Amino acid sequence: MSCDREPGELSGEDLRWDAQWLEATLAGRDGYVAALDDLLRTMPALDQRPTHQVQFDQPKITATAPPAPATSRAGAVRTHRP
């Protein structure tokens, strides 16, 4: 689908590739539309939704990481020079 080429320059293989690509995108679009339709059909109406916040019963993490080891020169990096 190169727009800068003349119609007589297009090969059959290029046109087949473009047709397959278009078919795949249309099939994907149809799949997305069907999934969205199913989702919207199963969602409760606005007046049926709960008005209170949902509370989850999850434990809180209370562990802390151990302190980093102290170094004599903070941030110093040793390198080997040839």
N, C-alpha and C positions, 0 to 999 in steps of 0.2 A: 504494500500500500504506500509506496513511496510517491509522494505528490510531485516530485520534481522530475519524474520520468515520463516519457511518452507512452501512451497505451500500447503501441506496437512493440515496445521494448520489454514488457512484462512477460515473464515466463509462466508456463503452466504450473510449474512447481511452486513458484511464489504465490500464485493465485490460490492454489490448493492450501498452502500453509495459512494464508490470510483467512480463507473460508473456515478452516479448522479452528483457528484462533477465535474467530467471531462466534462460531457454534459453541465453543467452550465458555466464552464470556456470557453468552445468552443463557446457557444451561446453569451457570453459576448464579446469574441474576434471578432466574426462576426459582432456584433452591433457596436463595435468601428471602425472596418474597414469600414463599410458602412457609418458611420458618417464622418469619415475622407475623404472618397471618395466624399461625398456630399459637404463637406467644400472646398476641393481642386477644385471641379468642378465649384463652385460659386465664387471663388476668382478671381479678375482681374489679367490679365497677368502683369508681371513686368514692361513692357513698358507702361501700362495703369494706373499705380498708380500715384497719385498726388505727385508732387515734393516739394510742399510747406508745411510748418507746419500748422496743424489745430489749430485755436485759438478758445477756448471756452469762452463764455460770462458768467462768473460766478462772482458774487459779492465777494469782499474780506471781510474777517471777521476782524472787527476793535475793537470789544469789548475786554476788559481785565478783568481778574478776580480780585475781591477785595483783598486787602492785608490780610494776615493771622493775627489773633489777637495776640498781644504781650503777652508773659508769663513772669513771674518773673524769672523762671529758665528754660531756653530753654532745651528741651529734657528730663526734669525730669518726672518721672512716679511715681505716688503714688500707693502703694500696701498696702493691709491690711494684717497684720500678726496676726495669731491666738495666 
